Amino acid sequence: MLFHLHKNGLALSSVGDRDLEKMILKVAEHTFFDFLDHKLQRKIRAESPYEREVAAIAVWLQYHSRSGITRGETEISYRELERILRKFKIYLEEPNDNKIQVAKYEDHPATLLRKAYRKRIHICTIPYPGSKAPVPLRHMKFLRQKCRLTDADGVDSRSFYNDEAMLSHYINRYHDILLRLANK
């Protein structure tokens, strides 16, 4: 379902992990119509229980999805950029000579022969005139490409600049929920 939403230029909006898990369980149990709140139930005009379930899913998706993948860059300050990148576990570090490094960290678990450690991965270096200065749009585009945070990577502009969920992130993020559901 998430893949089809993405292919059709849609994304889930305002849906938490638990809500999505409940929704999936109710669909599997064929009791999704009863899960909907009464306002949404009134919108459904179906005779057979199967048609009612499909209509209930359609109504729920209309209510919980947003249309349009937003593309393009927005001018923001370096301070705001740093806040946004932290959501994706990417950091601006070591400002020096009007430049700043962009890095991320990988945690490696302990093994029999090695202690757990954290590895710093340098992504790129970008111009840095100060935290209050605006980031030029060409640098934003370059940075998002290097960090793999473009719409092709599943992060449209609305998801990047706002706190909305990433598109392909749902599939990775809900991996645990899907495994739990498989065992029910």
Summary of the structure (lengths in Angstrom):
residues: 184
radius of gyration: 21.1
end to end distance: 19.3
largest distance: 70.2
contacts: 454
relative contact order: 0.16
helix: 45%
strand: 20%
